[in-house]
Amino acid sequence: MGGRSGKEEREGVVHGATVGCVAEKVKFKHDNCVGRMAPTPSGLLHLGNALAFGAAWLSARSAGGRLLLRMEDLDRGRAREDVEATQRADLRWLGLDWDAETPRQSSRSYALDGIDAYRCDCPRAVRLAGACACRDAVREMGAWRLRVPRNEVVWVDRARGPLRALPDDDPVLVRSDGEPGYPLAVVCDDARDGVTEVVRGADLVDATAAQVVLHRMLGLPVPTYLHVPLLVGPDGRKLGKSHGSTGIAALRAAGWRPQDVWAVLLPLLGVPGAAGLREAVGRFDAAAIPRGPFQVDADGRVAG
């Protein structure tokens, strides 16, 4: 971006249009309660995804709110149409319907206008090791990172209560190749989609403080947050592709019914004994969700 001023460069386009993150026309009604399911179409859904999306569905439905579907396909090199089709089929099979669909992330634009960001040309390994010295320097190339104030951030998790964090890391907002990072995209998209509540897995608790900072920096309403228990495999790692037998498609092929899935998951959402997802709506209480994590065996059952 040679020859451009710092301000012009910071407002530089990502995905090709000079708009701020809330300048795009909102196409969905802003209600008192709007949740979202946001799958990434690069891997098949598993029980951990179903737990988070089930919590988002129950939270919105129990409040008489609306639920959006957003395909988070920022990594266009990994996003696959066949995976997305299977994800949609799995969601419908589970009974997780949605009221409207937002534009997919790959079709949207993101900008840094109004954000305190700096250039960083350090390799990822250096950043993760905390050895980056770019925060207080001037760099011409590299990724854009959020300059997070080193002040305590306080927010309330609907299941865990008040949480406090002293951020010591600056997330990447725009990668060195010009592609937007997840922290920038998710904050911008939640704002322009009118999302009022974010429901997701506990593995993202640590990312919340920086996202709250970014919301406030942009003068955007901060949504409520609810983090559901993490599910781990027999090896103690978060459920993922390596735990193929816990995939929703695999469970369907093995003869599981939707009610079998919810019989496993609803107790982990504080609704034991519910006959199914619909019955759980009237009994859902975010404050009753246990903390976890919970281990799932190779047969898809919660251990212990």
C-alpha positions as CSV (number, residue, x, y, z in Angstrom):
1,M,0.0,0.0,0.0
2,G,2.9,2.3,-0.7
3,G,2.2,6.0,-1.0
4,R,-0.9,6.0,1.2
5,S,-1.2,7.8,4.5
6,G,-1.4,5.9,7.7
7,K,-5.1,6.8,8.1
8,E,-5.9,5.8,4.5
9,E,-4.0,2.5,5.0
10,R,-5.8,1.7,8.3
11,E,-9.1,2.3,6.5
12,G,-7.9,0.1,3.7
13,V,-10.3,-2.4,2.4
14,V,-10.5,-6.1,3.2
15,H,-12.4,-8.1,0.7
16,G,-12.6,-5.2,-1.7
17,A,-14.9,-2.4,-0.4
18,T,-14.2,0.8,1.5
19,V,-16.8,0.4,4.2
20,G,-16.6,0.4,8.0
21,C,-17.7,-2.7,9.8
22,V,-21.2,-1.3,10.5
23,A,-21.6,0.7,7.3
24,E,-23.2,-2.2,5.4
25,K,-26.9,-2.0,5.3
26,V,-28.5,-4.3,7.9
27,K,-31.0,-6.6,6.3
28,F,-32.4,-8.2,9.4
29,K,-34.7,-6.7,12.0
30,H,-33.0,-5.9,15.3
31,D,-35.1,-7.5,18.1
32,N,-34.7,-7.6,21.8
33,C,-33.2,-11.1,21.6
34,V,-31.3,-12.2,18.5
35,G,-28.9,-15.2,18.6
36,R,-26.9,-16.9,16.0
37,M,-25.5,-20.2,14.9
38,A,-22.2,-19.7,13.1
39,P,-20.7,-22.9,11.7
40,T,-17.3,-22.9,9.9
41,P,-17.8,-25.0,6.7
42,S,-14.3,-26.6,6.8
43,G,-15.2,-29.6,9.1
44,L,-18.2,-31.7,9.8
45,L,-20.2,-31.0,12.9
46,H,-19.6,-33.1,16.0
47,L,-21.3,-33.3,19.5
48,G,-19.4,-30.3,20.7
49,N,-20.8,-28.1,17.9
50,A,-24.3,-29.6,18.6
51,L,-24.0,-28.6,22.2
52,A,-23.1,-25.0,21.4
53,F,-25.7,-24.6,18.7
54,G,-28.3,-26.3,20.8
55,A,-27.7,-23.8,23.6
56,A,-27.9,-20.9,21.1
57,W,-31.2,-22.4,19.8
58,L,-32.7,-22.9,23.3
59,S,-31.6,-19.5,24.5
60,A,-33.2,-17.7,21.6
61,R,-36.4,-19.8,21.6
62,S,-36.9,-19.7,25.4
63,A,-36.8,-15.8,25.2
64,G,-39.2,-15.6,22.2
65,G,-36.3,-14.2,20.1
66,R,-34.9,-14.9,16.7
67,L,-32.0,-17.1,15.6
68,L,-29.8,-16.4,12.6
69,L,-27.5,-18.7,10.6
70,R,-24.2,-17.3,9.5
71,M,-21.6,-19.2,7.5
72,E,-18.2,-18.2,8.8
73,D,-16.1,-19.0,5.8
74,L,-13.3,-16.5,6.2
75,D,-10.8,-19.2,5.4
76,R,-11.9,-19.6,1.8
77,G,-9.1,-22.0,1.0
78,R,-10.5,-24.5,3.5
79,A,-14.3,-23.9,3.1
80,R,-16.0,-26.6,1.2
81,E,-19.5,-26.7,-0.4
82,D,-20.0,-30.4,0.4
83,V,-19.1,-29.8,4.1
84,E,-21.5,-26.9,4.3
85,A,-24.3,-29.0,2.7
86,T,-23.7,-31.7,5.3
87,Q,-23.7,-29.2,8.1
88,R,-27.0,-27.7,7.0
89,A,-28.5,-31.2,6.8
90,D,-27.2,-32.1,10.3
91,L,-28.6,-28.9,11.8
92,R,-32.1,-29.6,10.3
93,W,-31.9,-33.3,11.4
94,L,-31.1,-32.1,14.9
95,G,-34.2,-29.8,14.9
96,L,-32.1,-26.7,15.0
97,D,-34.0,-24.3,12.7
98,W,-33.2,-20.7,12.0
99,D,-35.3,-17.6,11.2
100,A,-33.0,-15.9,8.6
101,E,-29.6,-16.3,7.1
102,T,-27.0,-13.5,7.1
103,P,-24.6,-12.8,4.2
104,R,-21.7,-15.3,4.4
105,Q,-18.5,-13.8,5.7
106,S,-16.6,-14.3,2.4
107,S,-19.1,-11.9,0.8
108,R,-18.6,-9.1,3.4
109,S,-16.1,-6.3,3.8
110,Y,-14.2,-5.3,6.9
111,A,-12.2,-2.1,7.7
112,L,-10.0,-0.8,10.5
113,D,-11.6,2.7,10.7
114,G,-12.0,3.7,14.3
115,I,-9.8,0.9,15.6
116,D,-6.5,1.4,17.5
117,A,-4.4,-1.1,15.5
118,Y,-0.7,-1.5,14.6
119,R,1.3,-3.4,12.1
120,C,3.2,-6.5,13.1
121,D,5.6,-8.4,11.0
122,C,6.5,-11.1,13.5
123,P,6.1,-14.8,12.7
124,R,3.2,-16.5,14.5
125,A,5.6,-18.4,16.7
126,V,7.2,-15.2,17.9
127,R,3.8,-13.7,18.6
128,L,2.6,-16.8,20.5
129,A,5.9,-16.7,22.6
130,G,5.1,-13.1,23.7
131,A,8.4,-11.9,22.1
132,C,6.9,-9.4,19.7
133,A,8.2,-5.9,20.0
134,C,5.9,-4.3,17.3
135,R,3.3,-2.8,19.6
136,D,5.4,0.3,20.3
137,A,7.3,0.3,16.9
138,V,6.4,1.4,13.4
139,R,6.2,-1.3,10.8
140,E,5.5,-0.9,7.1
141,M,4.4,-4.5,6.4
142,G,2.7,-7.4,8.2
143,A,-0.6,-8.1,9.9
144,W,-2.7,-5.6,11.7
145,R,-3.2,-6.3,15.4
146,L,-5.6,-4.7,17.9
147,R,-3.8,-2.6,20.5
148,V,-5.6,-3.9,23.5
149,P,-5.3,-1.5,26.6
150,R,-3.6,-3.3,29.5
151,N,-6.6,-2.6,31.8
152,E,-8.8,-5.1,33.4
153,V,-11.9,-6.1,31.4
154,V,-15.0,-7.1,33.2
155,W,-18.1,-8.8,31.6
156,V,-20.8,-11.2,32.8
157,D,-21.2,-14.7,31.5
158,R,-24.7,-15.9,31.8
159,A,-23.6,-19.3,33.1
160,R,-20.4,-18.4,34.9
161,G,-21.3,-15.0,36.4
162,P,-18.9,-12.0,36.4
163,L,-15.6,-12.7,34.7
164,R,-12.4,-10.5,34.8
165,A,-9.4,-10.6,32.6
166,L,-6.3,-8.6,32.2
167,P,-5.5,-8.9,28.4
168,D,-1.9,-9.5,27.6
169,D,-2.2,-10.4,23.9
170,D,-3.2,-8.3,20.9
171,P,-5.3,-10.4,18.4
172,V,-4.7,-10.2,14.7
173,L,-7.5,-8.2,13.0
174,V,-6.2,-8.4,9.4
175,R,-3.7,-11.0,8.3
176,S,-0.5,-10.2,6.5
177,D,-2.1,-11.4,3.2
178,G,-4.9,-8.8,3.7
179,E,-7.6,-11.3,4.8
180,P,-9.7,-10.4,7.8
181,G,-9.1,-12.2,11.1
182,Y,-11.8,-13.8,13.1
183,P,-11.8,-11.2,16.0
184,L,-12.6,-8.4,13.6
185,A,-15.1,-10.3,11.5
186,V,-17.1,-11.7,14.4
187,V,-17.5,-8.3,16.2
188,C,-18.4,-6.5,13.0
189,D,-20.9,-9.2,11.9
190,D,-22.6,-9.5,15.3
191,A,-23.1,-5.7,15.2
192,R,-24.5,-5.4,11.7
193,D,-26.7,-8.5,12.1
194,G,-28.2,-7.2,15.3
195,V,-27.0,-10.1,17.4
196,T,-27.7,-9.4,21.1
197,E,-26.5,-12.7,22.6
198,V,-23.4,-14.8,21.8
199,V,-23.6,-18.5,22.8
200,R,-20.6,-20.6,22.1
201,G,-18.1,-23.1,23.5
202,A,-16.0,-22.5,26.6
203,D,-12.8,-22.7,24.5
204,L,-13.6,-19.1,23.4
205,V,-13.9,-17.6,26.9
206,D,-10.4,-16.3,26.8
207,A,-11.1,-14.5,23.5
208,T,-14.0,-12.6,25.0
209,A,-12.1,-9.8,26.7
210,A,-10.5,-8.5,23.5
211,Q,-13.8,-8.7,21.7
212,V,-15.5,-6.7,24.4
213,V,-12.7,-4.1,24.0
214,L,-13.3,-4.0,20.3
215,H,-17.0,-3.6,20.6
216,R,-16.5,-0.6,23.0
217,M,-13.7,0.9,20.9
218,L,-16.1,1.0,17.9
219,G,-19.0,2.3,20.0
220,L,-21.0,-0.8,19.4
221,P,-23.4,-2.5,21.9
222,V,-21.8,-5.4,23.7
223,P,-23.8,-8.6,23.4
224,T,-24.4,-10.9,26.3
225,Y,-22.2,-14.0,26.4
226,L,-22.9,-17.6,27.3
227,H,-20.1,-20.2,27.2
228,V,-21.2,-23.8,27.3
229,P,-19.1,-26.7,28.6
230,L,-16.2,-28.0,26.5
231,L,-16.5,-31.6,25.2
232,V,-13.2,-33.5,25.0
233,G,-12.4,-36.9,23.6
234,P,-10.9,-40.0,25.4
235,D,-7.5,-38.4,24.7
236,G,-8.5,-35.3,26.7
237,R,-8.4,-33.0,23.6
238,K,-11.3,-30.9,22.4
239,L,-13.6,-32.8,20.1
240,G,-12.5,-32.3,16.4
241,K,-11.8,-34.2,13.2
242,S,-9.7,-36.7,15.0
243,H,-12.7,-37.9,16.9
244,G,-14.7,-38.9,13.9
245,S,-17.0,-41.3,15.7
246,T,-18.6,-38.3,17.6
247,G,-19.5,-36.5,14.3
248,I,-23.2,-35.9,13.8
249,A,-23.1,-37.5,10.3
250,A,-21.3,-40.6,11.8
251,L,-23.8,-40.9,14.6
252,R,-26.7,-40.7,12.1
253,A,-25.0,-43.4,10.0
254,A,-24.7,-45.5,13.2
255,G,-28.4,-45.4,13.8
256,W,-28.7,-42.6,16.3
257,R,-31.9,-40.5,16.3
258,P,-32.1,-36.8,17.1
259,Q,-33.6,-37.6,20.5
260,D,-30.6,-39.9,21.2
261,V,-28.3,-36.9,20.7
262,W,-30.3,-34.6,22.9
263,A,-30.6,-37.3,25.6
264,V,-26.8,-37.0,25.8
265,L,-26.5,-33.2,25.5
266,L,-29.4,-31.7,27.3
267,P,-28.2,-32.6,30.8
268,L,-25.0,-30.8,29.9
269,L,-27.2,-27.7,29.2
270,G,-28.9,-27.9,32.6
271,V,-32.0,-29.6,31.3
272,P,-31.9,-33.3,32.5
273,G,-34.8,-35.5,31.8
274,A,-36.3,-33.5,28.9
275,A,-37.9,-35.7,26.3
276,G,-36.4,-33.7,23.5
277,L,-35.4,-30.2,22.3
278,R,-38.9,-28.7,22.2
279,E,-39.7,-29.8,25.7
280,A,-36.4,-28.3,26.9
281,V,-37.4,-24.8,25.7
282,G,-39.6,-24.1,28.7
283,R,-37.1,-25.4,31.2
284,F,-33.9,-23.8,29.8
285,D,-32.0,-21.6,32.3
286,A,-28.5,-20.5,31.4
287,A,-27.5,-20.2,35.0
288,A,-28.1,-23.9,35.5
289,I,-25.5,-25.0,32.8
290,P,-22.6,-26.9,34.5
291,R,-19.1,-25.7,33.9
292,G,-17.5,-28.9,32.5
293,P,-15.4,-30.0,30.6
294,F,-17.0,-33.3,29.9
295,Q,-15.3,-36.3,28.3
296,V,-17.1,-38.2,25.5
297,D,-16.1,-41.7,24.7
298,A,-15.7,-43.2,21.2
299,D,-19.4,-44.3,21.2
300,G,-20.6,-40.7,21.8
301,R,-21.5,-41.2,25.4
302,V,-20.5,-38.9,28.2
303,A,-18.0,-40.7,30.5
304,G,-18.8,-41.0,34.1
